[in-house]
Amino acid sequence: MKAVLWIALTVAAYLVGLAVRKAAGRHPVANPVLIAMAIVIAALVATGTSYTEYFRATAPITFLLGPATVALGVPLAANAVHLHRSLRAVLLAVLAGSVAAMLAGFLLICTLGGGATAALSMLPKAVTTPIAMAVSQQIGGQPSLSAAFAILGGIIAAISLRAVLRLARVHSSHAMGLAAGTAGSGIAAAYVAAFGDGPAAFAAIGIGLNGLMTSVLAPLLLKFFHPL
């Protein structure tokens, strides 16, 4: 019964987030995931429920992260021609973004005097949550902490994406989608999907390629960089 209640609350919290975003005119700060997190956290604190208990209760939702990510393959297939034309540029861009995302968080934690576990957990923050947890476990991080970093990173990417691209004078919707998928994974991809199949397709390729590159490159990078 508790599992049903927590699943219902989580879904309801996200629906509230969607309603707030619609009322706010799709403002980036009115992020449905951020709003849902705030509601769920408040409920956990109010009821004295541990995160472990909540995680177990909502396991079906966590399982659906995989199929939801795979569903991004639909707009990807519809825009296969555009992706083929830009394949070389896409590969280089995602490689640069993947390496930059891993090193930025990792070195920031080390520079600020954080522990090895926190630094290693931060390394895969830009990939989708299941991959982040798997990579974290492989390299010696804390999977649950990596999941939190991945979710927070996705929210920050979704909120700041358009402002950063404007500052960089990047106006291509395809570039916006690729940046969202590479830097903010599924959360940012869900945000750009509202702008059409093109951005959604490039976000999907960003998620997939970044997940693959991070899985391969994370252990290799640790041979050159070690937590302080």
N, C-alpha and C positions, 0 to 999 in steps of 0.2 A: 504493500500500500504506500509506504514512504517513497519508493522508487517512482510510482505513478505520479505522486504529488510533486516531487522535485522535477520530473520531466515536464509535467503540465506547467509548473511555475516558470521553468526555463523557456519553454515555447511562448508562454504568455508575455514574459519579459521582452523577448525579441519582437513580438508583435507590437508591443508598446513602443519599442525603439523605432520600428518602421513607421508607426503613426506619428511619432515626434519628428522624424526626418521629413515626412511628407508635409507636416504642418510648418516646418522650418524652411520649406522650399529647397530641400535636398542640400542644405548647408553642410559642408564637410565635418564641422564640429558635432553636428547632430548624427553621430554614427550609431546605428542600431546595435552593434556589438558592444560598444562602450556603455550605452544606456542599459542594455540587458545585463552586462556584468555588474553595473552599479546596483541594479535591483536585486540580482541574485546574491551578491555579497552582503547587502543589507539584510536579506532574509536569512542567510547563514549566520550572521552575527546575532540577529534577533532570536533565533532558535537555538543557538549554541551548537550548531551542526558543524562538524569538522569537514575540511575539504576532501579528505579521504572518503568519508561516508557519502558526500555529495557526488564525488567522481564515480564511485561504484553504482550509485543509484541511477546516474545518467549515462551509464555505459552505452546504451543503444544510440544515444545522440552522438557520442564519440565515434562509434562504429560508422555512422553515416557520413563522417568527414571524408572517408575514402570515396564512396560513390558520388558525393557532391563534387569532389575535385575532378573525378572522371567525367562528370556531366559537362565540364567545360570543354570536352572534346567535340561537342556538337557545333558550337561556333567555330572551333578550330578547323573542323572538316569543311565548313562552309567557306572559309577564307584561305584554303590551302594554296590557291594560286598566288595570293599576295605574300604569304609566308615563304613560298618557294623563291620568289623574286628577291626577297630580302634575307635569305637564309644566312649568308656569310656575315652580314652586318648584325643579324640577330644573335648568332653564335658568339661573336666577339663582344657584343654589348652585354650579354648575359654572363659570359666568363668574367669580364671586368667587374660587373655588378656583384657577382658571387664572391669573388676574392675580396673585393672592397668591403662587402657586408660582413664577411667573416673576420677580417683583420681589424676593422674599425671597432667593433664591440669588444673583441678579445683584448686588443691593445689598450683600449680605454679602461677596462677593468684592471689590467695589470698596472697601468700608469697611476691609477688612483689608489693602488695598494690593496685591491681586492684579492681574495683567496683563489687558489687554483681551481676549485670546484666551480666558483662563480664564473671565472674566465672561460673555462671549458664549456660551461652551460650556455654562455652567451654566444659562442662561436657559430652555432647553426640557427641563429635567431631569425634569419630571413626566409627560411623554408617553411613549408606547411607543417603544422603541428606534429602529425605522426612521424614524418621524416626527421624533424628536429629532435624528437624524443629518441628515435632509433640511433641517430648520429651521436647524440649526447652520451648515450649508454656505451656506444662503441669507443669513444675517445676518453671516457672517464668522467663525464659531467654528471649532473643530476637531471634526469629526464623531466621530472615535474617542473623544475626551475626553467629548463629550456622551453617547455610548453608555455609557461607564463611569459617568457621573453618573446616567443614567437607571436603570441596573441597581442601583446603590448606593441611589438614592432609593427604588426599589421595594422593596428588602429592608428598609430602615429603616421604610418605611410599613407593610409587612406585620408587622414585629416590634412596632411601637409602636401600631398602629391601635386595638386594643381597649382598651388602657390609656388612650389619649388620649380616646376616646369615653366611657369610664367617668368620667373626670375632668370631662368636659363634660356628664355626665348625659344622654347620648344612648343610647337603648336600642333604637331601631328597626333591624331587620336591613337594611331597605332603605337607610336612611341610611348604615349601615356599608358596604354595597356601593358606594354612590355615592361615598363618601369614598375607598374603596380604589381605585376606577377612576380618580378624578380626581387623587389624590395619588401613587398608587403604580403606576398602569398595570397591565400584565399580570401582574406578579409578585404584587402585592397582590390583584389580582382572582382569581388562582389560589388564594390563601389563603382568601378569603371564599367562593369557590365551594363549598367543603366544607360550608358552612352552609346550602346549599339553592339552589334556582333563583331565588328572589327576590333575594337579595344578588348572585348572579351576573349577573342581568339588569340591575340598577342599576349594577353595576360595568362592564358592557359599555357602557351608555349614557354613563357617566363617561369611559371610555377614548375613545370616539368623539367626544363633544362637546369634551372637553379637547384632543384632537388637532387638531380643526378650529379651535377658538378660538385655540390657541397658534400654529398656522400663520398665521392671519390677524392676530392681535394682536402677535406678537413684532416684526415689522418696524415696526409703528406705535409701539410702546413705545420703540423705540430713537430715535425722533425727539425724545423728551422726556428720556430717560435715556441717558447716555453713560458708558462705562467711564472711571474716573479714571486 
